Amino acid sequence: MKNEIQVFFTALMFYTRIPCPSWVDHSEEYLNKATRYFPLIGWLVGLVAAAIVYASHFIFPTPIGVLLALSGSVLMTGAFHEDGFTDVCDGFGGGWTPERILDIMKDSRVGAYGVIGIILLFSFKVFALISLLEFNLIYGIKSLILAHVGSRFTSVLIMRSHEYARADASSKVKPLAKKLATADFFICILWLLPALLLFQHLLICLVILPLYLLKRYLASYFQKWIGGYTGDCLGATQQLAFVLILLYCLGLCNYI
């Protein structure tokens, strides 16, 4: 039990900016196991974002509540996944060889592809969430939580099926480069199921299909260009899956 608590806090420390006990360190052993809690981190971030949306609707118009919730999510994670998304936009948009793509993704500067990509990404998030919340507040909040949990599970799918493309010292997830163990993968599924059951409707479970197709496409694309995935690729996958889940829930508004 003590080791499992250590693994959880390691995941919390790695994936968020939430303060952790001083005895939690950057042990590679625990970091390799921390992925099993990645969807659970989605629950934590999603519940905070949902609480912000719910509280703000008593005071502010829906768009302000959405911006506050997205800001809270970014603050909790330190824009960890958004940074990966912009790096992928720049790397794959401006690089034509595996070496060049990886070099661009390691560059801390943000180029035109990254700026345009992140603007479009947040535009989809904002307008989709506004539409969901204005349709029904509780349905929109459930969709927001599912987006946080399901998007992180989609990144786990890539870690389960593909190999890491780069293991140099500058890598963001070097300790997580090992393929996800079967037991850890099933633990991730257990974190996802409650998010689906929130809706109490079978149609919502079909979101797994577009998420799987997104994972297949992105994993194949990353494999073709750089021979696997990197931490930035996982971040980009999470962000795109987040938007996909919101759009899927939006499309179901008239059927649930």
DRENTOR-148947 format. One record per residue: x, y, z of N, C-alpha, C in turn; residue in three letters. Coordinates in nm, 3 decimals, decimal comma. Example, Ala and Ser with C-alpha at 12.3 -4.5 7.8 and 13.67 -1.06 7.14 Angstrom:
residues 2
(bagu (1,319 -0,569 0,780) (1,230 -0,450 0,780) (1,320 -0,330 0,780) ALA)
(bagu (1,285 -0,225 0,708) (1,367 -0,106 0,714) (1,290 0,003 0,787) SER)
//
This chain:
residues 256
(bagu (0,082 -0,121 0,000) (0,000 0,000 0,000) (0,086 0,127 0,000) MET)
(bagu (0,192 0,124 0,079) (0,280 0,241 0,086) (0,342 0,271 -0,051) LYS)
(bagu (0,384 0,162 -0,121) (0,442 0,182 -0,254) (0,339 0,238 -0,352) ASN)
(bagu (0,213 0,192 -0,339) (0,109 0,239 -0,429) (0,079 0,387 -0,406) GLU)
(bagu (0,082 0,428 -0,281) (0,064 0,570 -0,249) (0,177 0,652 -0,310) ILE)
(bagu (0,297 0,597 -0,305) (0,413 0,664 -0,365) (0,395 0,679 -0,516) GLN)
(bagu (0,344 0,573 -0,579) (0,321 0,576 -0,723) (0,217 0,683 -0,758) VAL)
(bagu (0,109 0,688 -0,679) (0,004 0,787 -0,705) (0,058 0,929 -0,693) PHE)
(bagu (0,129 0,957 -0,586) (0,183 1,092 -0,568) (0,287 1,125 -0,675) PHE)
(bagu (0,357 1,023 -0,722) (0,453 1,045 -0,831) (0,378 1,088 -0,957) THR)
(bagu (0,265 1,021 -0,984) (0,183 1,060 -1,099) (0,129 1,201 -1,081) ALA)
(bagu (0,084 1,232 -0,960) (0,031 1,365 -0,933) (0,139 1,471 -0,953) LEU)
(bagu (0,260 1,442 -0,909) (0,371 1,536 -0,922) (0,412 1,554 -1,068) MET)
(bagu (0,409 1,444 -1,144) (0,457 1,449 -1,282) (0,356 1,514 -1,377) PHE)
(bagu (0,227 1,485 -1,355) (0,124 1,529 -1,449) (0,055 1,659 -1,409) TYR)
(bagu (0,078 1,707 -1,286) (0,012 1,831 -1,243) (0,111 1,919 -1,168) THR)
(bagu (0,062 2,037 -1,130) (0,138 2,129 -1,045) (0,087 2,126 -0,901) ARG)
(bagu (0,005 2,028 -0,867) (-0,048 2,016 -0,732) (0,065 1,980 -0,636) ILE)
(bagu (0,082 2,052 -0,526) (0,190 2,022 -0,432) (0,179 1,880 -0,377) PRO)
(bagu (0,293 1,814 -0,366) (0,300 1,677 -0,315) (0,391 1,673 -0,192) CYS)
(bagu (0,378 1,569 -0,110) (0,466 1,556 0,008) (0,613 1,560 -0,029) PRO)
(bagu (0,694 1,607 0,060) (0,838 1,623 0,032) (0,909 1,492 0,008) SER)
(bagu (0,851 1,380 0,056) (0,918 1,251 0,039) (0,894 1,191 -0,100) TRP)
(bagu (0,814 1,256 -0,183) (0,792 1,208 -0,320) (0,908 1,257 -0,407) VAL)
(bagu (0,978 1,164 -0,472) (1,092 1,202 -0,555) (1,071 1,155 -0,699) ASP)
(bagu (1,172 1,178 -0,782) (1,164 1,143 -0,925) (1,220 1,004 -0,949) HIS)
(bagu (1,172 0,906 -0,875) (1,218 0,769 -0,892) (1,171 0,713 -1,026) SER)
(bagu (1,264 0,662 -1,105) (1,229 0,606 -1,235) (1,137 0,486 -1,220) GLU)
(bagu (1,158 0,409 -1,114) (1,074 0,292 -1,089) (0,928 0,332 -1,073) GLU)
(bagu (0,903 0,435 -0,995) (0,766 0,479 -0,971) (0,709 0,552 -1,092) TYR)
(bagu (0,793 0,625 -1,163) (0,745 0,694 -1,283) (0,698 0,595 -1,389) LEU)
(bagu (0,764 0,481 -1,400) (0,721 0,379 -1,495) (0,582 0,326 -1,462) ASN)
(bagu (0,549 0,324 -1,333) (0,419 0,272 -1,290) (0,313 0,381 -1,283) LYS)
(bagu (0,355 0,506 -1,286) (0,263 0,618 -1,263) (0,156 0,630 -1,371) ALA)
(bagu (0,181 0,576 -1,489) (0,086 0,590 -1,599) (-0,048 0,528 -1,565) THR)
(bagu (-0,049 0,429 -1,476) (-0,176 0,365 -1,440) (-0,273 0,464 -1,377) ARG)
(bagu (-0,221 0,576 -1,328) (-0,306 0,677 -1,265) (-0,333 0,797 -1,356) TYR)
(bagu (-0,291 0,789 -1,482) (-0,309 0,902 -1,572) (-0,457 0,939 -1,588) PHE)
(bagu (-0,548 0,841 -1,616) (-0,690 0,877 -1,623) (-0,746 0,928 -1,490) PRO)
(bagu (-0,692 0,879 -1,378) (-0,736 0,930 -1,247) (-0,698 1,077 -1,231) LEU)
(bagu (-0,582 1,114 -1,283) (-0,545 1,257 -1,284) (-0,648 1,336 -1,363) ILE)
(bagu (-0,698 1,275 -1,470) (-0,805 1,339 -1,547) (-0,929 1,362 -1,462) GLY)
(bagu (-0,959 1,267 -1,373) (-1,072 1,285 -1,281) (-1,049 1,406 -1,191) TRP)
(bagu (-0,929 1,416 -1,136) (-0,900 1,526 -1,044) (-0,911 1,661 -1,114) LEU)
(bagu (-0,847 1,672 -1,229) (-0,851 1,798 -1,303) (-0,993 1,827 -1,351) VAL)
(bagu (-1,061 1,722 -1,400) (-1,197 1,739 -1,449) (-1,295 1,782 -1,342) GLY)
(bagu (-1,282 1,726 -1,223) (-1,373 1,763 -1,113) (-1,351 1,908 -1,070) LEU)
(bagu (-1,226 1,951 -1,068) (-1,199 2,091 -1,033) (-1,258 2,183 -1,140) VAL)
(bagu (-1,235 2,149 -1,267) (-1,291 2,230 -1,376) (-1,444 2,231 -1,370) ALA)
(bagu (-1,504 2,116 -1,339) (-1,649 2,107 -1,329) (-1,701 2,193 -1,214) ALA)
(bagu (-1,630 2,191 -1,101) (-1,670 2,273 -0,987) (-1,663 2,422 -1,020) ALA)
(bagu (-1,562 2,460 -1,097) (-1,550 2,601 -1,138) (-1,667 2,641 -1,227) ILE)
(bagu (-1,701 2,553 -1,321) (-1,813 2,581 -1,410) (-1,943 2,594 -1,332) VAL)
(bagu (-1,964 2,499 -1,240) (-2,090 2,500 -1,165) (-2,100 2,623 -1,075) TYR)
(bagu (-1,992 2,655 -1,007) (-1,995 2,771 -0,916) (-2,010 2,901 -0,993) ALA)
(bagu (-1,942 2,911 -1,107) (-1,943 3,036 -1,182) (-2,077 3,063 -1,249) SER)
(bagu (-2,157 2,958 -1,274) (-2,284 2,982 -1,345) (-2,383 3,058 -1,259) HIS)
(bagu (-2,358 3,065 -1,128) (-2,444 3,144 -1,041) (-2,410 3,293 -1,050) PHE)
(bagu (-2,292 3,324 -1,103) (-2,244 3,462 -1,101) (-2,222 3,519 -1,241) ILE)
(bagu (-2,161 3,437 -1,330) (-2,118 3,487 -1,460) (-2,194 3,421 -1,574) PHE)
(bagu (-2,190 3,484 -1,692) (-2,243 3,419 -1,812) (-2,161 3,293 -1,844) PRO)
(bagu (-2,220 3,205 -1,923) (-2,156 3,077 -1,956) (-2,016 3,092 -2,016) THR)
(bagu (-1,993 3,183 -2,111) (-1,857 3,194 -2,168) (-1,750 3,225 -2,064) PRO)
(bagu (-1,783 3,307 -1,965) (-1,685 3,339 -1,861) (-1,655 3,215 -1,776) ILE)
(bagu (-1,760 3,139 -1,744) (-1,740 3,016 -1,668) (-1,652 2,917 -1,742) GLY)
(bagu (-1,670 2,909 -1,873) (-1,587 2,819 -1,954) (-1,442 2,863 -1,952) VAL)
(bagu (-1,418 2,992 -1,969) (-1,280 3,043 -1,967) (-1,216 3,021 -1,830) LEU)
(bagu (-1,292 3,039 -1,723) (-1,239 3,016 -1,589) (-1,204 2,868 -1,570) LEU)
(bagu (-1,289 2,779 -1,619) (-1,264 2,636 -1,605) (-1,141 2,593 -1,684) ALA)
(bagu (-1,128 2,642 -1,806) (-1,011 2,609 -1,888) (-0,884 2,666 -1,826) LEU)
(bagu (-0,895 2,787 -1,771) (-0,779 2,847 -1,704) (-0,738 2,765 -1,582) SER)
(bagu (-0,837 2,718 -1,507) (-0,807 2,636 -1,391) (-0,738 2,507 -1,429) GLY)
(bagu (-0,783 2,447 -1,540) (-0,720 2,322 -1,587) (-0,576 2,345 -1,628) SER)
(bagu (-0,552 2,455 -1,696) (-0,416 2,487 -1,740) (-0,325 2,513 -1,620) VAL)
(bagu (-0,377 2,583 -1,520) (-0,298 2,609 -1,401) (-0,265 2,480 -1,327) LEU)
(bagu (-0,360 2,388 -1,320) (-0,338 2,262 -1,248) (-0,232 2,175 -1,315) MET)
(bagu (-0,228 2,178 -1,448) (-0,135 2,091 -1,521) (-0,010 2,164 -1,567) THR)
(bagu (-0,006 2,296 -1,549) (0,109 2,371 -1,599) (0,116 2,373 -1,750) GLY)
(bagu (0,000 2,361 -1,816) (-0,007 2,359 -1,963) (0,081 2,247 -2,021) ALA)
(bagu (0,094 2,139 -1,944) (0,182 2,028 -1,982) (0,144 1,970 -2,119) PHE)
(bagu (0,014 1,943 -2,138) (-0,032 1,880 -2,262) (-0,045 1,982 -2,375) HIS)
(bagu (-0,086 2,103 -2,341) (-0,095 2,207 -2,443) (0,042 2,237 -2,503) GLU)
(bagu (0,144 2,235 -2,419) (0,281 2,256 -2,467) (0,320 2,147 -2,566) ASP)
(bagu (0,283 2,023 -2,535) (0,312 1,913 -2,627) (0,240 1,930 -2,759) GLY)
(bagu (0,116 1,978 -2,753) (0,039 1,999 -2,876) (0,106 2,102 -2,966) PHE)
(bagu (0,146 2,215 -2,908) (0,211 2,319 -2,990) (0,344 2,269 -3,047) THR)
(bagu (0,419 2,191 -2,968) (0,546 2,136 -3,018) (0,523 2,043 -3,136) ASP)
(bagu (0,417 1,962 -3,127) (0,386 1,871 -3,237) (0,345 1,949 -3,362) VAL)
(bagu (0,264 2,053 -3,344) (0,224 2,136 -3,458) (0,347 2,194 -3,527) CYS)
(bagu (0,439 2,247 -3,448) (0,561 2,305 -3,506) (0,650 2,199 -3,567) ASP)
(bagu (0,669 2,089 -3,494) (0,762 1,986 -3,540) (0,717 1,919 -3,668) GLY)
(bagu (0,594 1,873 -3,670) (0,545 1,802 -3,788) (0,504 1,898 -3,898) PHE)
(bagu (0,476 2,024 -3,862) (0,444 2,122 -3,965) (0,567 2,175 -4,036) GLY)
(bagu (0,680 2,185 -3,963) (0,799 2,245 -4,022) (0,913 2,150 -4,050) GLY)
(bagu (0,903 2,026 -4,004) (1,012 1,930 -4,025) (0,979 1,828 -4,132) GLY)
(bagu (1,083 1,788 -4,207) (1,062 1,691 -4,314) (1,146 1,565 -4,298) TRP)
(bagu (1,220 1,558 -4,192) (1,296 1,436 -4,159) (1,273 1,408 -4,011) THR)
(bagu (1,288 1,283 -3,968) (1,270 1,252 -3,827) (1,359 1,336 -3,736) PRO)
(bagu (1,484 1,354 -3,777) (1,578 1,431 -3,695) (1,533 1,576 -3,681) GLU)
(bagu (1,489 1,634 -3,794) (1,447 1,775 -3,791) (1,319 1,792 -3,709) ARG)
(bagu (1,225 1,700 -3,722) (1,101 1,706 -3,646) (1,130 1,702 -3,496) ILE)
(bagu (1,216 1,610 -3,455) (1,250 1,598 -3,314) (1,324 1,720 -3,262) LEU)
(bagu (1,411 1,774 -3,345) (1,484 1,894 -3,305) (1,390 2,012 -3,284) ASP)
(bagu (1,294 2,029 -3,375) (1,199 2,140 -3,363) (1,113 2,122 -3,239) ILE)
(bagu (1,072 1,999 -3,211) (0,988 1,975 -3,093) (1,062 2,001 -2,963) MET)
(bagu (1,193 1,986 -2,966) (1,273 2,014 -2,846) (1,298 2,163 -2,826) LYS)
(bagu (1,280 2,241 -2,933) (1,303 2,385 -2,927) (1,193 2,450 -2,843) ASP)
(bagu (1,232 2,531 -2,746) (1,134 2,595 -2,656) (1,057 2,707 -2,724) SER)
(bagu (1,103 2,754 -2,837) (1,033 2,860 -2,908) (0,910 2,804 -2,979) ARG)
(bagu (0,807 2,888 -2,993) (0,683 2,848 -3,059) (0,674 2,917 -3,194) VAL)
(bagu (0,649 2,839 -3,298) (0,641 2,893 -3,433) (0,497 2,917 -3,476) GLY)
(bagu (0,482 2,953 -3,602) (0,350 2,986 -3,657) (0,255 2,867 -3,649) ALA)
(bagu (0,305 2,747 -3,680) (0,217 2,629 -3,675) (0,164 2,608 -3,534) TYR)
(bagu (0,250 2,624 -3,435) (0,208 2,606 -3,297) (0,107 2,709 -3,253) GLY)
(bagu (0,130 2,835 -3,289) (0,039 2,943 -3,251) (-0,098 2,922 -3,314) VAL)
(bagu (-0,099 2,895 -3,443) (-0,227 2,874 -3,513) (-0,298 2,752 -3,456) ILE)
(bagu (-0,222 2,646 -3,431) (-0,281 2,524 -3,379) (-0,345 2,544 -3,243) GLY)
(bagu (-0,278 2,612 -3,152) (-0,331 2,628 -3,017) (-0,451 2,723 -3,016) ILE)
(bagu (-0,451 2,822 -3,105) (-0,568 2,911 -3,115) (-0,690 2,832 -3,162) ILE)
(bagu (-0,672 2,750 -3,265) (-0,783 2,669 -3,314) (-0,828 2,569 -3,208) LEU)
(bagu (-0,733 2,508 -3,139) (-0,765 2,409 -3,035) (-0,852 2,470 -2,927) LEU)
(bagu (-0,811 2,584 -2,872) (-0,888 2,647 -2,765) (-1,020 2,703 -2,816) PHE)
(bagu (-1,025 2,741 -2,942) (-1,152 2,787 -2,999) (-1,253 2,673 -2,999) SER)
(bagu (-1,209 2,554 -3,041) (-1,297 2,437 -3,038) (-1,343 2,408 -2,895) PHE)
(bagu (-1,249 2,412 -2,800) (-1,283 2,385 -2,660) (-1,388 2,485 -2,609) LYS)
(bagu (-1,362 2,611 -2,631) (-1,449 2,716 -2,578) (-1,589 2,705 -2,636) VAL)
(bagu (-1,599 2,700 -2,768) (-1,731 2,702 -2,831) (-1,807 2,572 -2,808) PHE)
(bagu (-1,736 2,459 -2,804) (-1,803 2,332 -2,777) (-1,857 2,329 -2,634) ALA)
(bagu (-1,776 2,375 -2,538) (-1,821 2,376 -2,399) (-1,937 2,474 -2,376) LEU)
(bagu (-1,930 2,589 -2,439) (-2,041 2,685 -2,427) (-2,170 2,622 -2,479) ILE)
(bagu (-2,162 2,558 -2,593) (-2,280 2,494 -2,653) (-2,335 2,384 -2,563) SER)
(bagu (-2,246 2,302 -2,506) (-2,288 2,193 -2,419) (-2,354 2,245 -2,292) LEU)
(bagu (-2,296 2,345 -2,231) (-2,348 2,398 -2,105) (-2,479 2,474 -2,126) LEU)
(bagu (-2,492 2,540 -2,239) (-2,616 2,611 -2,267) (-2,728 2,514 -2,303) GLU)
(bagu (-2,691 2,398 -2,358) (-2,791 2,295 -2,385) (-2,844 2,239 -2,253) PHE)
(bagu (-2,751 2,202 -2,163) (-2,789 2,152 -2,031) (-2,666 2,157 -1,941) ASN)
(bagu (-2,679 2,226 -1,829) (-2,564 2,248 -1,741) (-2,502 2,117 -1,694) LEU)
(bagu (-2,584 2,026 -1,643) (-2,531 1,900 -1,589) (-2,471 1,814 -1,699) ILE)
(bagu (-2,537 1,809 -1,813) (-2,483 1,732 -1,926) (-2,349 1,789 -1,970) TYR)
(bagu (-2,337 1,922 -1,973) (-2,211 1,985 -2,010) (-2,101 1,955 -1,911) GLY)
(bagu (-2,135 1,955 -1,782) (-2,035 1,924 -1,678) (-1,988 1,779 -1,690) ILE)
(bagu (-2,082 1,688 -1,712) (-2,045 1,547 -1,731) (-1,955 1,532 -1,853) LYS)
(bagu (-1,985 1,604 -1,960) (-1,904 1,597 -2,082) (-1,763 1,648 -2,057) SER)
(bagu (-1,752 1,753 -1,974) (-1,622 1,809 -1,941) (-1,537 1,707 -1,863) LEU)
(bagu (-1,598 1,640 -1,767) (-1,526 1,538 -1,689) (-1,484 1,423 -1,779) ILE)
(bagu (-1,576 1,375 -1,864) (-1,542 1,266 -1,955) (-1,428 1,306 -2,048) LEU)
(bagu (-1,428 1,431 -2,093) (-1,322 1,476 -2,184) (-1,185 1,470 -2,116) ALA)
(bagu (-1,179 1,508 -1,988) (-1,052 1,503 -1,916) (-1,005 1,360 -1,894) HIS)
(bagu (-1,097 1,271 -1,860) (-1,060 1,132 -1,832) (-1,033 1,055 -1,961) VAL)
(bagu (-1,128 1,063 -2,055) (-1,116 0,986 -2,179) (-1,000 1,027 -2,266) GLY)
(bagu (-0,966 1,157 -2,265) (-0,854 1,203 -2,347) (-0,722 1,147 -2,295) SER)
(bagu (-0,710 1,138 -2,164) (-0,587 1,082 -2,105) (-0,580 0,931 -2,131) ARG)
(bagu (-0,695 0,866 -2,130) (-0,697 0,723 -2,162) (-0,654 0,699 -2,306) PHE)
(bagu (-0,688 0,790 -2,396) (-0,648 0,776 -2,537) (-0,496 0,782 -2,551) THR)
(bagu (-0,431 0,868 -2,474) (-0,285 0,871 -2,474) (-0,227 0,740 -2,423) SER)
(bagu (-0,293 0,682 -2,323) (-0,249 0,553 -2,268) (-0,255 0,445 -2,376) VAL)
(bagu (-0,355 0,452 -2,464) (-0,367 0,352 -2,571) (-0,243 0,353 -2,660) LEU)
(bagu (-0,190 0,471 -2,688) (-0,068 0,478 -2,771) (0,050 0,418 -2,696) ILE)
(bagu (0,060 0,446 -2,568) (0,169 0,390 -2,489) (0,158 0,239 -2,479) MET)
(bagu (0,036 0,188 -2,487) (0,014 0,044 -2,480) (0,057 -0,026 -2,609) ARG)
(bagu (0,034 0,039 -2,723) (0,051 -0,031 -2,851) (0,180 0,003 -2,925) SER)
(bagu (0,245 0,116 -2,889) (0,362 0,159 -2,966) (0,484 0,184 -2,877) HIS)
(bagu (0,598 0,197 -2,943) (0,724 0,218 -2,871) (0,761 0,365 -2,871) GLU)
(bagu (0,841 0,401 -2,774) (0,891 0,537 -2,762) (0,993 0,565 -2,871) TYR)
(bagu (0,988 0,684 -2,927) (1,074 0,717 -3,041) (1,208 0,774 -3,001) ALA)
(bagu (1,217 0,830 -2,881) (1,340 0,897 -2,841) (1,364 0,877 -2,692) ARG)
(bagu (1,487 0,843 -2,654) (1,517 0,819 -2,513) (1,640 0,897 -2,470) ALA)
(bagu (1,651 1,021 -2,519) (1,767 1,100 -2,480) (1,739 1,177 -2,352) ASP)
(bagu (1,837 1,243 -2,301) (1,826 1,307 -2,170) (1,726 1,421 -2,168) ALA)
(bagu (1,697 1,479 -2,287) (1,607 1,594 -2,291) (1,461 1,553 -2,300) SER)
(bagu (1,436 1,423 -2,308) (1,300 1,377 -2,324) (1,214 1,407 -2,203) SER)
(bagu (1,089 1,450 -2,228) (0,998 1,483 -2,119) (0,951 1,358 -2,045) LYS)
(bagu (0,937 1,248 -2,115) (0,883 1,129 -2,051) (0,977 1,011 -2,066) VAL)
(bagu (1,106 1,035 -2,060) (1,201 0,926 -2,072) (1,174 0,812 -1,976) LYS)
(bagu (1,143 0,836 -1,848) (1,115 0,725 -1,759) (0,987 0,650 -1,792) PRO)
(bagu (0,900 0,712 -1,875) (0,774 0,648 -1,911) (0,783 0,580 -2,047) LEU)
(bagu (0,905 0,563 -2,098) (0,920 0,513 -2,234) (0,885 0,366 -2,247) ALA)
(bagu (0,884 0,290 -2,138) (0,854 0,149 -2,146) (0,708 0,128 -2,183) LYS)
(bagu (0,683 0,019 -2,257) (0,546 -0,010 -2,297) (0,461 -0,041 -2,174) LYS)
(bagu (0,338 0,006 -2,174) (0,250 -0,009 -2,060) (0,218 -0,156 -2,034) LEU)
(bagu (0,233 -0,199 -1,909) (0,205 -0,337 -1,872) (0,055 -0,364 -1,880) ALA)
(bagu (0,019 -0,491 -1,902) (-0,121 -0,529 -1,916) (-0,201 -0,495 -1,791) THR)
(bagu (-0,145 -0,524 -1,674) (-0,215 -0,496 -1,548) (-0,241 -0,346 -1,533) ALA)
(bagu (-0,142 -0,264 -1,568) (-0,158 -0,119 -1,558) (-0,263 -0,068 -1,657) ASP)
(bagu (-0,268 -0,131 -1,774) (-0,366 -0,091 -1,875) (-0,508 -0,116 -1,826) PHE)
(bagu (-0,531 -0,229 -1,762) (-0,665 -0,259 -1,710) (-0,703 -0,167 -1,595) PHE)
(bagu (-0,604 -0,123 -1,518) (-0,631 -0,024 -1,413) (-0,678 0,106 -1,476) ILE)
(bagu (-0,616 0,143 -1,588) (-0,659 0,265 -1,660) (-0,803 0,252 -1,708) CYS)
(bagu (-0,841 0,133 -1,754) (-0,979 0,111 -1,797) (-1,075 0,130 -1,681) ILE)
(bagu (-1,035 0,086 -1,563) (-1,121 0,100 -1,445) (-1,145 0,247 -1,410) LEU)
(bagu (-1,047 0,334 -1,438) (-1,068 0,477 -1,413) (-1,162 0,537 -1,517) TRP)
(bagu (-1,162 0,480 -1,639) (-1,245 0,535 -1,747) (-1,392 0,500 -1,729) LEU)
(bagu (-1,421 0,380 -1,685) (-1,559 0,332 -1,680) (-1,654 0,423 -1,602) LEU)
(bagu (-1,617 0,472 -1,483) (-1,710 0,561 -1,411) (-1,744 0,688 -1,487) PRO)
(bagu (-1,649 0,738 -1,567) (-1,675 0,859 -1,645) (-1,780 0,833 -1,752) ALA)
(bagu (-1,780 0,711 -1,808) (-1,882 0,675 -1,905) (-2,017 0,652 -1,838) LEU)
(bagu (-2,015 0,593 -1,718) (-2,139 0,562 -1,646) (-2,208 0,687 -1,593) LEU)
(bagu (-2,137 0,799 -1,589) (-2,200 0,924 -1,545) (-2,325 0,955 -1,626) LEU)
(bagu (-2,323 0,918 -1,754) (-2,431 0,956 -1,845) (-2,549 0,860 -1,839) PHE)
(bagu (-2,527 0,738 -1,795) (-2,632 0,637 -1,787) (-2,704 0,620 -1,921) GLN)
(bagu (-2,625 0,619 -2,027) (-2,680 0,602 -2,162) (-2,577 0,528 -2,247) HIS)
(bagu (-2,624 0,424 -2,315) (-2,532 0,339 -2,391) (-2,464 0,412 -2,506) LEU)
(bagu (-2,531 0,513 -2,563) (-2,472 0,583 -2,676) (-2,339 0,648 -2,641) LEU)
(bagu (-2,324 0,691 -2,516) (-2,201 0,759 -2,479) (-2,083 0,663 -2,484) ILE)
(bagu (-2,109 0,534 -2,463) (-2,000 0,435 -2,466) (-1,939 0,424 -2,606) CYS)
(bagu (-2,016 0,461 -2,708) (-1,966 0,452 -2,844) (-1,858 0,556 -2,873) LEU)
(bagu (-1,834 0,648 -2,778) (-1,726 0,744 -2,797) (-1,591 0,673 -2,808) VAL)
(bagu (-1,585 0,550 -2,756) (-1,463 0,471 -2,766) (-1,422 0,450 -2,911) ILE)
(bagu (-1,520 0,438 -3,000) (-1,488 0,413 -3,142) (-1,413 0,529 -3,206) LEU)
(bagu (-1,465 0,653 -3,203) (-1,387 0,764 -3,261) (-1,255 0,788 -3,189) PRO)
(bagu (-1,251 0,763 -3,059) (-1,124 0,778 -2,987) (-1,022 0,675 -3,035) LEU)
(bagu (-1,069 0,554 -3,057) (-0,979 0,449 -3,107) (-0,930 0,482 -3,247) TYR)
(bagu (-1,019 0,534 -3,332) (-0,979 0,571 -3,468) (-0,879 0,686 -3,464) LEU)
(bagu (-0,900 0,781 -3,375) (-0,805 0,891 -3,359) (-0,670 0,837 -3,315) LEU)
(bagu (-0,671 0,747 -3,218) (-0,546 0,687 -3,171) (-0,476 0,612 -3,284) LYS)
(bagu (-0,551 0,534 -3,362) (-0,491 0,458 -3,473) (-0,426 0,551 -3,574) ARG)
(bagu (-0,496 0,660 -3,607) (-0,441 0,753 -3,706) (-0,316 0,823 -3,653) TYR)
(bagu (-0,324 0,878 -3,532) (-0,210 0,952 -3,477) (-0,090 0,860 -3,455) LEU)
(bagu (-0,115 0,742 -3,401) (-0,005 0,649 -3,376) (0,063 0,611 -3,508) ALA)
(bagu (-0,017 0,587 -3,611) (0,039 0,553 -3,742) (0,118 0,670 -3,801) SER)
(bagu (0,066 0,790 -3,783) (0,133 0,910 -3,833) (0,266 0,933 -3,762) TYR)
(bagu (0,265 0,921 -3,629) (0,388 0,937 -3,553) (0,490 0,829 -3,590) PHE)
(bagu (0,441 0,707 -3,606) (0,529 0,596 -3,641) (0,594 0,618 -3,777) GLN)
(bagu (0,517 0,668 -3,870) (0,567 0,691 -4,006) (0,677 0,795 -4,008) LYS)
(bagu (0,661 0,902 -3,932) (0,754 1,015 -3,942) (0,871 1,008 -3,845) TRP)
(bagu (0,848 0,957 -3,723) (0,958 0,957 -3,625) (0,983 0,820 -3,561) ILE)
(bagu (0,910 0,718 -3,607) (0,936 0,584 -3,559) (0,877 0,552 -3,423) GLY)
(bagu (0,776 0,625 -3,380) (0,714 0,601 -3,250) (0,655 0,729 -3,194) GLY)
(bagu (0,632 0,730 -3,064) (0,576 0,849 -3,001) (0,678 0,914 -2,909) TYR)
(bagu (0,652 1,040 -2,875) (0,731 1,112 -2,775) (0,633 1,170 -2,673) THR)
(bagu (0,686 1,235 -2,570) (0,599 1,300 -2,473) (0,511 1,406 -2,536) GLY)
(bagu (0,566 1,480 -2,632) (0,487 1,580 -2,702) (0,373 1,516 -2,780) ASP)
(bagu (0,400 1,402 -2,839) (0,296 1,330 -2,914) (0,182 1,287 -2,823) CYS)
(bagu (0,215 1,243 -2,703) (0,112 1,205 -2,607) (0,029 1,326 -2,565) LEU)
(bagu (0,096 1,440 -2,546) (0,025 1,562 -2,511) (-0,070 1,605 -2,621) GLY)
(bagu (-0,023 1,598 -2,746) (-0,107 1,635 -2,860) (-0,226 1,540 -2,872) ALA)
(bagu (-0,202 1,411 -2,849) (-0,310 1,313 -2,854) (-0,416 1,344 -2,749) THR)
(bagu (-0,372 1,377 -2,629) (-0,466 1,410 -2,522) (-0,551 1,531 -2,558) GLN)
(bagu (-0,489 1,633 -2,612) (-0,561 1,755 -2,646) (-0,662 1,733 -2,759) GLN)
(bagu (-0,622 1,659 -2,861) (-0,713 1,632 -2,973) (-0,828 1,541 -2,929) LEU)
(bagu (-0,797 1,443 -2,843) (-0,901 1,355 -2,792) (-1,000 1,434 -2,705) ALA)
(bagu (-0,950 1,531 -2,630) (-1,035 1,616 -2,548) (-1,140 1,686 -2,635) PHE)
(bagu (-1,094 1,747 -2,743) (-1,186 1,816 -2,833) (-1,283 1,717 -2,898) VAL)
(bagu (-1,232 1,601 -2,938) (-1,315 1,501 -3,004) (-1,428 1,455 -2,912) LEU)
(bagu (-1,398 1,435 -2,784) (-1,502 1,393 -2,689) (-1,608 1,501 -2,673) ILE)
(bagu (-1,565 1,626 -2,663) (-1,663 1,735 -2,652) (-1,753 1,741 -2,775) LEU)
(bagu (-1,695 1,726 -2,893) (-1,775 1,730 -3,016) (-1,869 1,610 -3,024) LEU)
(bagu (-1,822 1,495 -2,978) (-1,908 1,376 -2,979) (-2,027 1,397 -2,885) TYR)
(bagu (-2,000 1,448 -2,765) (-2,109 1,475 -2,670) (-2,204 1,580 -2,724) CYS)
(bagu (-2,149 1,677 -2,794) (-2,233 1,781 -2,855) (-2,324 1,721 -2,962) LEU)
(bagu (-2,268 1,628 -3,039) (-2,349 1,562 -3,142) (-2,460 1,476 -3,086) GLY)
(bagu (-2,447 1,431 -2,962) (-2,547 1,345 -2,898) (-2,654 1,425 -2,825) LEU)
(bagu (-2,644 1,556 -2,826) (-2,737 1,638 -2,746) (-2,884 1,605 -2,773) CYS)
(bagu (-2,918 1,576 -2,896) (-3,058 1,551 -2,931) (-3,099 1,407 -2,913) ASN)
(bagu (-3,007 1,321 -2,865) (-3,037 1,179 -2,854) (-3,028 1,127 -2,710) TYR)
(bagu (-2,980 1,211 -2,618) (-2,966 1,168 -2,477) (-3,062 1,247 -2,388) ILE)
//
